[in-house]
Structures are given as structure tokens and as C-alpha cells.
Amino acid sequence: METDKKKFEATNEEIDKAVQKAYKAFLLYRNLSGNLKVNFLEAIAAGIEKARTSLLKTAMQETFLAEARLNGEINRTINQIKLFSELLQKSNWVNAIIDTALPERTPLPKPDIRQMQKAFGAVAVFGASNFPFAFSTAGGDTIAALAAGCTVVYKAHPAHPALSEMVADIIVEAAQKTNMPDGIFSMIQASTVEPATYLIQHPLIKAVAFTGSFKAGKAIYDAAAKREEPIPVYAEMGSTNPVFILPEISEQKSSDIAKALAASNLLSAGQFCTNPGIIISDKSGADNFQKVFSESIIAAAGDSMLSDSIFNSYQHNIKKVSDFNEVSITGKGIQSEKQNAATPYMFNIPAKTFIEKKELHEEIFGPASLHITAGNKDELMKIAESLAGQLTITIWGTENDILNHADLINYLELKAGRIIINGVPTGVEVTHAMMHGGPYPATTDNKFTSVGTTSIYRFTRPVCYQNFADKFLPDELKNDNAINILRMVNGGYTKNKI
């Protein structure tokens, strides 16, 4: 679907109006009960389900993604909305902490102190290109912010403007049906830097969430840092997702591991932020692993990428790696006549070169992988030490491998948000325990996840209430605990009344 992107360019006046409305809506929305917020979220999920057929049709016109992939992504989007609804129904997420007063304490009495998480304002959410549903208009960032009690000004990704409009209409309609404040959600369209910067630097915006490239995420972070009032930026900026294959399992299962990792690397033209892009093998079994992996790449046809810009970036990065004298191409897929088809590539790089050349550590967003053979445990550790922050690191090993490389595995915890044993990094489960984040440059704040229910804490802050009369406290902190949530009271967890 061809679109005239100029007509979607929001003006500063339109952005200001959206932010002003979001701020006024927040002052009302923040104090609504969890049940009312649940009604709103469930109405969004129901609206997406009802419009599934038309949403799929538009998504297939604006992207090169297959119907089955998009259908699965709609399911994921609906399920993550329902997961946040369940979280709000239980209310435990507010982390209520109560330290009761000790008026008789000497030399000074101890005051009554109570704390819980509270939403902190109107936030900006930037949509992703590679997930037109799950990380888009009604995606995880938007839903986490709304669940927290924040209002959202959403900047649509220019790769799918019509789909973004359709889902935005569903959210607005859901807000109207459930009597939410006007302005709780607004969307702007923009394909240039200026409107995005104006939104980030608007004084009433209190946080930014972003999923995309390092270049764009860093620009957003820098723009926010220039504000008179700095605000948090939760930018998930991709990763090379290194894989370490240890000696014993390499000797035993190199062919099976190679097939699994090649399939993961090729999935959806490699357009996942968890795509395994760097694979480090111990010399034991490395030859057979790389042979089988190469065969999988050579047999694979190029698939269409999401947009011209993503395809052009992939081509540029492939050329940059290919131009290194020490790099050899050990697998090249079948070139396709499809539009924006990304030919798969496999590169081999000496360990010493990889350690020294930081340019080779940069993400290639697409179906390409860099392979390094380590000569011994020391070299494995040196490679690990050379890595920047990652979303994931995968380790393939037997029990003996794990025991013999305990120092390596312990060290790798410093480098990634999620450590995987004997699996592939693609496929990010939406659960309470998921961590989809990691040290810089994978993200701008390694304390938070952008997937799973704990992502709600990106949009809240702790508020402390001292010496409040019980009737003036939020329900979560009142003595009778009528909503029956788990609270920390004087250092211990309980649901009991005080």
C-alpha cells in the first residue's frame, strides 16, 4: 500500500494539543480503580479481536509479513492485554509497604510510613517496525503505561500508518465505551525527526518508551537529556544475541544445534531483536557445526524485509562486514526476486579479529550471522569480555560443560538481561518473569523490561505517605486491607488487617 507520508506529518500545534489533553486526562485517570482500568483494557482486546479480519488485510498490505505470522502476533497482543488485566485485578503489583508508628519510641517517636507505586504522568510511546501489532499502537509499551495509570501519546511507525490509525481508533472507541477521560490515548503520525523531537521535549511528557534501532533510540535518549527537566527513556535498541557452544555438547550434537540456530537466524528474514547474530564455538565439533549451518544458509532463499529503509540498512551492513580482509563468507543464500529480499549470509571471523574490531560487534538486522571459533576456555572468556550489553546470551552445553565453564556463565550474567540454556533466543514469552532488556547498548536502562508484567514499573514511581489518617489513604494502604492484597507490613508479607 503506497501512502503519501507528507500528509501524515503532525504539526507542533497538533502534538501540543494531544499532550495537553493527555495531561488533563491523567489527572483523572490516575485515581480510577483497577477494575475501571481493567474494563478499558478488556474493551481494547475485544475491539482488536472484532476487527481481526480487516486488521490482517491492512497489515499484509503495509508489510511483507505473512498472514499466519500476523495472526499469531494479534493473538500475542490480545493475550498480553489480558495478562495486564489479570495483574490489575489482583492489585499486588503496587508493592504496598507499611511501617506502622511507634509513638512510644525514645528518644523520638517513629511515624507511620506507607509506600506504594503510583503512575507519574503522560508518556510518549514510539512504535516498532518489525512488530506491527505487539510492539505497536496497542502493544506492550502502550498497555503497560495504561495499566500503570499513565496516559499515552503514541507516535506511529511510518512503515504501517494505516494499520496504526485503525488500532488507534479501536483504543479511542474502547475509551469512550468505558467512560475513560478524553485524551487518555492519542496518536500522531510523523516520519521526520522534528515532530518526534518536539514530542519528546514537551514539558508535560514524563517518560518515553521506544523499540527499534540503536541509532534512533540513542537520538531519542539524547533529545530527552537536553530537556530542562530530564525524563526516563526506556529504549530497547536491539542486540547481537551471542551464542556460546561448549565442547562436549558440540561433539555430541553439533548438527542438531546448527539446524536449530540457523532456523532461528533465518526466521522472518532475521527481523527480530533476539536474532542470534554472533555464534562462538569451541574448536571441538566446530567444523561440523559450521558445515551444517552453512548448508542451511546456502539452501535458504531471501525473504522480503519490512521496509525499504530496513532492507537498505541490511545491504549496507553486509557490505561493511564483507569488506574486512579477515572476514570470509562461508554461506550465502539464494537471491530472490521478491521486493526487498534479504539474501542470508554466514561469515567466519578469527577470534582475535573479533575481539579487537568493535565494528564487528554491531547488530546486522536481518538473516546474517558471524561465526567465531575459540581455541580454549581462555579465549572463550576473552570473547565474552569483549561483548557489549545484550538482550540475550545463549549457552549450549551438557551438565559437564556447565560445570566446567561456571566462571564463563557467571560472567555472562553481567552482559545480558536473559540467559538461555540449550535453546534459541527468538520467541520472547510474555510472562510475569520475562526480562526483555539488558545492559547498554541493548537498552538505555537495564533495570527494566519491555515485555511481561513487570514492564509496568517503567511508568510508576514510589510515593510515600507519612502520618496519614487511615480514611485518607489509598485503598491499597488502608488498615483493613479490604481489597485483600499481599503487603509488606513491618518487614513481613501478609494479607492480614493491621
N, C-alpha and C positions, 0 to 999 in steps of 0.2 A: 504494500500500500504506500503510494507516494504521498507525501504531505508537504505543504508549504510551511516550513518551520518558522519563518519570519512572523506569521500571524499568531504563533503561539508564544511570542516573546512578551513576558509580563513586564509592565512598566513599574517604576518605583512607587507610583501612586496606588496601583493595584496591590502590590506587595504590602505597602503600609496599611492599606485598608484590611487586608487579610490578617495581618499581625495584630492590629488594634482589636479586631473582632475576637481573635483567639485569646488575647489577654483578658478582655471583658468576660468571655465565656469561662475562662479558667477560674476567675474569682467565684463563679457559681459552681462549676463542675467539681472543683477540688473537694468540696464539702458534701457532695452527694454520697449516698450509701453505696456500699459494694454491690448490693442487689440491683440498684438502678443502673450502675455501670455494667453489670452482667447482662441486663436486658438489652442495653445498647450493643454490646459486643455480639450477643447472640443474634440480634437483628441484622448485623453486618454479615455474619456467617450465613444466615438464611437467605439474604439477598444475593450473595455470591452463588450459592447453590441454585437458586431460582434462575439466575441469568447464565448458568454454566454454558449452555449451547452457544449463545451469542458471544460470550467472552472468549470461548475457544476459537470461534470463527475469526474474530478480530485479532487475537493473539497470533494465530497462524498466518494472517496477512502481514502483520508487522514484524514478525520474527521468522527465522528459518527452523524453529523448533517443531518437532513432530507432535501430533495430537495426543499420543499416549504420554509423552513427557509432560505436556502442558496439563493434561487431565490429572496426572499424578501430582503436579505442582498445585493445582487448585485444591486437591484433597489435603495436601500438606498445609495450605493456607487456612482452610476451614478448620482443620484439626488443631492448629496452633492457636487459633482464636478460641476454640473450645477449651483448650488447656488453660489459657489465661482466665477464662470464665470460671473454671473449677478452682483456680487459685484464689480468685476474689471471693468466691462463696465460702471458703474456709477462713479467710482473713488472717491466718497465721503469718502470712508474708510480711506484715507490717513490723515484725520484730519488736513487739511490745516488751519493754524493760521497766521494772518498777522497783525502786528502793524506798521503802516506807520510812517515815520520820522516826527519829529517836529524840523526842523533846526533852528527855531527862538526861541526855548525854552531857558529860562535862569534859572540858571546860566550856564547850559550846554545843548547843543542841544541833542535831542533824536534821536538815529539812527533808520534806517529802519530794522525791525527784522521780519523774517518769518520762520515758522516751519512746518514740515510735517514728517510723518512716512516713514522710509526707511528700506529696508532689510539689514541684518547685516552679512551675510556670508553663508558658507557651514554648514549644520546642519546634525546631526545623528538622525535617526528615528528608534525606536525599535518596531517591530510588536507584536501584541497581539495574544494569542492562541484562545480566545473564539469568535473572530470576524475575520474569515479568509479573509474577503473582506473589511468590513467597517472600521476596525482598523488595517489594514494590509498594503500590498505593495502600493496600490493606495488609502489608507484610509484617514481619516480626517487629520492626522498629516502631511502626505506627501503632500496632496493637499493644505493645509493651508500654508505650507512652500513654495511650488512652487508659489502659488498665491501671497505671500508676496514679491517674488523676490529672495528667497534663493534657493540654490541648495541642493540636498539631497543625502546622503549616507545611504541607508536603510539596517538594519540588519534583515533578515528574521527570523521568529519564527521557531524553529526546528520541530514543530508539523505539519507543512504543507510546506515542502521545494519545492516540485514540483509545487504546485499551486503558490507559491511566484515567482518562476522562470518564469512561464507563464505570470503573470501580469507584472513582471519587463520587459519582452520582449515587451509587449504592450506599456509600458511607453517609452521605448527606441525607439521603432518604431514611436510612436507619435512625439517624439522629432525630429527624422530625417525627418519626413514628413513636419514638420512645421519649419524646419531650425533653431532649437534651438542649442545652443553651445554644443559641445561634452563634456560629463561628467556632464550634468545637473542633471542626475539621475544615480546612481549606486547601485547595491545590493551586499551584502556579505552574505554568509551562515556561521553560527557558532552555535555550541551547548555547547561550553565551555566558561569559564569566560575570559580566556586570550585574545582572539580576540576582544571580546566586550570591555574589558578594554582598549586595545590599541586604538580602535576607539574613545572611549570617551575622552581619554587623548591626542589624536593627536592635536598638536597646531593649526592646521588650521580649526578644528571643533569649531564652535562658540555657539552651543546650542544642547541640547538633548531632544527629546520627547519620552515618554515611556508610555505604558499602560500595566498593569499587577499586579503582587503581591507586597505586601509591602516589602517583603524580597529582591526581585530583584530590585525594584525601589529605595530602600534605598541604596543598593550596588552601583547602578549607580550614585546616588547623592553623595555618599562618594568618589567614584572614581573621579568624576568631581571636587570635593572640593580639591583634592590633586594636581590638576594641578598647574603649575606656574601661569597661567592666569585662574582664576575661570570663569566658564561659567554657564548660567542658565540651570537648568534641570527641565523640565516640566513633572513630573512623576505623572500619575494618578494611584493610588495604591489600589483601592478598598474601600469598605465601608460596614458597617453592616446595614445601612439604617433604623434606628429605626422608628417605627410606634407608635403613641400615639392615643389611642381610648378613647375619653372623655365620661363622664357619660350619658348624655341624649341620644346621638346617639347610645351608647352601649345598652341602654334599648330598643330603638326603632328598631334597625337594626342589631343586633349582628350576626344573621345568615347570612345575605347578605354580611356583611363586612368580616366575617370569610371565606366564599366561595371565595370572590374576592382576599383576601390576600393569601389564600392557593394556588390558581391557579397561582398567581404571583410568589410565592415561589418555586413552582414546575416547572415553565416554563423552558424548555430547560435544565432540570436537575439542575436548580438553578445556571447556569453558566453565570450570569450577575453581573456586578459590582454594579448594583442597586437592587439586590435581597433583599427583606425585611427579614432581618435575626434576628431582635430583635423587639418584639411586646409587648408594655406596655399597659395594660388595666386597666381602673378604675374598682373597685370591682362591680359597677353597671353593670350587664349584662355580667361580665367576665366569669362566669361559662358556660353560654350557648355559648358564643363566642368560648371558648376553646374546648367545646364539639364538636361543628360543625367543627372547624378547625381540631381537632384530627380525626374526621371521614373522612375528605378529605385526610389526610395524610395516614391513615390506608388503604384506598381504592386505593392508588396510587402505581403503580409498579415502581421499579427502572429503570432509563433510563441510557444509556451509556454516560460516560463523554468523554471529548475531547481527553485525552491522559492518559497514564499510570501515569505520574507524578501528574496530577491533581486528578486522582482517588485515588492514594496513599495518597496524602495530605488530601483529604476529609476523608478517613478512619482514618487517624491519628488524625484529629481534632475531629471527632465524639467520638473516644475513650477518648480523653483528657477531653471533656466535661462530658462524661458519668461517668468518674472516680470521679467526685466531689460528696461527700456524700450528699450535699444539693440539688443536681440536680436529677429530676425524669424524666424518659422517658414516655411521655403521648401520644405518637403516633409514630408508626413505620410502614413504608410502606411495600409493598410486595417485597420480594427479587426476583431479576430477574436473569435469566441465561445468559443474554446478557453480552458481554465483557465490563469490567469496569463499570458495572451498579451501580449507586449510590442509595442505599436504602434511601428513605426520612425519616427524623426524626423530631419530635417535642419534645422539652424539656421544663419543667417548673422549674423556679428558684425563690426562695424568693427574694423580693425586697432588703432586707438588704444584702443578699449574693451577688447579682449582683452589688450593689453599692461598696462593699468592695473588690471584687475579680476582678481585672482588666483583668485577664486571660480570663474571660468570655466575655469580650468586643471584642475579636479578631474575625475577619471575618472567617466564615466557608463557603468556596466557594463551594456551592452545595445546594441541596434541604433540608436544615435544618433550623430550627428557634428556638429561645429562647423566652419563654413567661414569663412575669413578671406581677403580679397583684399589683397595687398600692392602698394603703388603703385610701388615701386622697390627696388633692391638694399639700400639703407639700411634700409628698413622690414622687408625680409626678415630682416636681421641683428638688428634690434631685437626682432622676434618671437622669433627664436632665443635671444637673450639673456634673454628673459623666461621661458623654459621652465624647469621643474624637471627633475630627473633622470628618465630614461625607460628602459624596456626596449629599445625600438626607435625609430629615426627613419628614415624612408624619403625618398629623393630621386628624383624623376623628372626626367631631363634627357638631352639629347643630349651628344655629346662637347664641342661648343661651350659648352653650358650648364655642364658640369662644369668646363671650363677657366675660364670667365668668373665662376664662383662658387666658386673654390677656397678663398677665405677663409671663406665660409659653411660649406662642407663640413668644412674643417679644424676650425672652431669646434664644429660639431655632435658631433665625437668626444668632447668634454667632457661631453656631455649624455646619452649613451646607451651601452648595452652592445653593441648590434648596429646597424650602419648598412647600409641596404639600398638598392641602386640599381635602379630600374625594376622593382619588384616589389611584392608586398603583404606586410605583416608577419605575417599569420596563416599558420600552418603552420610550427611550430618543429621543424626536423630534429634527431633525436637522433644526434649525431656527436661525434667527438673534438674538433672545433674550435668547436662551438657555444658561444656566450656568451648565456645567458638570465639576465641580471642587469643591473644598471646603477646609476647614482648615486641616492642618496636623493632622493625617497621611493619610487623604484621598488623598491629593496631596502634592507636595513639594513647590508649590507656589499658594496660594489661591486667587491671583488676576486674574487668567486666567482660561479659559475654554478649554477643548479639543474637544468640539462639538459646531457647529454653526460658523457663520462667524466671530465673534469676536475672535475666536481662532487664527486668522491671526496675532494678536498683540503679540503672543509669539515669532514671528520671525522678528519683526521690532523694531526699536528704533527711538526716535525723533531726527531729525537733524535740527539745526537752521542755517539760512543763514542771515548774517548781512551785510547791505550796499552793497548787490549785485546789479549790473546793471540788469535791467529787462531782457535783452536778454540772460543773463547767468543763470537765474533762471530755475528750473524745471517748466514744463507747469502748474502744479497744483498751483504754487505760482505767476505766471505772472499777471501783472495788468489787461490784457484784459480778463482773465478767459475764454479763447477760448473753453475749454473743458466743461464749464458750470457746475461746481461742487459747492456744498454748502461749503462756507468757513466762518471762524470767522474773521471778519475784524474790528479791533479797538473795540473788545468786543461784536460785534453783528453779527448774522449769515445772510449771503446774498450770492446771485449769481451775484451780480452786478459787473461791472468793477470798478477799482479803479481810 
